[in-house]
Amino acid sequence: MVMKQKILVTGANGQLGKELRQLAENYPGYEFVFLGREDLPIHHFEMLRHYFGLYHPAFLINCAAYTAVDRAESEKDIAFQVNGEAVGVMAAVCKQFATKLIHISTDYVFDGKASQPYKESDAVNPQSVYGTSKLEGERQALLYNPETLIIRTSWVYSEYGKNFVKTMLKLMAEKDIIQVVNDQFGSPTYAADLAAVILHIIGSYKWEPGIYHYSNEGVISWFDFATEIAKYTGSKCKVNPIPTSAYPTPAKRPGWSVLDHQKIMEVYEIAVRPWKESLHACLKRLK
């Protein structure tokens, strides 16, 4: 009997983790082990080593992260422990067990001052504690395990957890008028699409480590995003555009978060879905 290769998924109860769980049944050749924060807080290093000793995974998909962007400004230590130090330990353990690591990072590693889509080789310059902690995770991962594959993504949403799409649907159901920022630009990422890309990479039997960018196709503002949600759902709520200055937050958001997808498309022969198509698919599932 052939032993199935094991895929360990950390942060399994987040948006991406839950989408991976949905898709797992389409990959019967692998055995998936899903670990939420309550099973494995990734900054508990002995517990991490225990799970590796128990499962000897062929792959680790690290979806676990400290993602409270504004709270990170006042909780710097825990943000760096989870997003930085823990990723370094995880990468080292993966190297020890010959486990291939796919780690999820963010557009927040950039300063948001560009006008062209960011390439993987572009200079990083995070403007927040969250972005700086995620960049530290990338650095430690590649330092302790150069075979790590990192995927930077942006504006993630799904049917699960807290995200922009679900917040907008709630507000549109409760209010006649809402205000949404119109001077921050990026590309949304449907977590179901990102999950499919990750499993496509694993199933391709081609491992080219390094940093990749992935989001859905298209450049929009948060206002554009909200307007399309209202239009598709037939909401009567009026969406008004406002500048970032009218909605101050503890953490600075990038004004430009558009990621260039050329590398991941070429290396892994991935087709990138347009953002509207993916949004409509998500809204259909939410119905």
Buried (B, 14 or more C-beta within 10 A) or exposed (E): EEEEBBBBBBBBBBBBBBBBBBBBEEBEEBBBBBBBBEEBBBBEBEBBBEBBEEBBBBBBBBBBBBBBBBBBBEBEEBBBBBBBBBBBBBBBBBBEBEBBBBBBBBBBBBBBEBEEBBBBEBEBBBBBBBBBBBBBBBBBBBEBBEBBBBBBBBBBBBBBBEBBBBBBBEBBEEEEEBBBBBBBBBBBBBBBBBBBBBBEBBEEEEEEBEBBBBBBBBEBBBBBBBBBBBEBBEBEBEBEBBEBEEEEEEBBBBBBBBBBBEBBBEBBEBEBBEBBEBBBBBBEEEE
